[in-house]
Amino acid sequence: MAEQAYEPRLKTEYRDRIRAAMKEKFNYSNEMQIPRLDKIVVNMGIGEAVADSKKAQAAMKDLAQITGQKPVATKARQSIASFKLREGMVIGAKVTLRKDRMYEFLDRLITVALPRVKDFRGLRPTSFDGRGNFALGLREHIVFPEINYDEIDQIWGMDVIVCTTAGSDDEARALLTEFQFPFTAQQ
């Protein structure tokens, strides 16, 4: 008997429930019109790495633990003398998640990390870019359960950008609401 392949919980939910709900809400005539998650980009800026390159390595290790994928170092494009920054210095790290890893990360973000954020009152529903992509910032990377609080030397902030195939912000907001994103009520 063939072994059953594992599928992330949110991917199954999207296929079974969310697609039908979106099709009903927006009256799509074609299955391919239904918006879906395209990718999630996780970005971590490491400004302190200018003075100490070991901090960049530590931050990249933490980002790899959080996402389950090796991060790419982002480097300075030009030198800025007042910041003691030289062209080519590592000043950040980023990871682009797709397919199953994207759904796994999104599940941990929504169910574990966001509820652990101090004074969390919900995500701003206005943080869309006009093309159906949503961005949120986290002040502390320690809200993820993969990070051992005792082993870190510094707390880093990070940006999470959720890219969808939606044509408008309203479609993307409806899609992310179906994924149980904790949006605040619009003012």
Beta strands, then each sheet from edge to edge (+ up, - down):
strand 1: 37-45
strand 2: 72-75
strand 3: 90-97
strand 4: 134-138
strand 5: 158-164
sheet 1: 2+ 3- 1+ 5- 4+
end
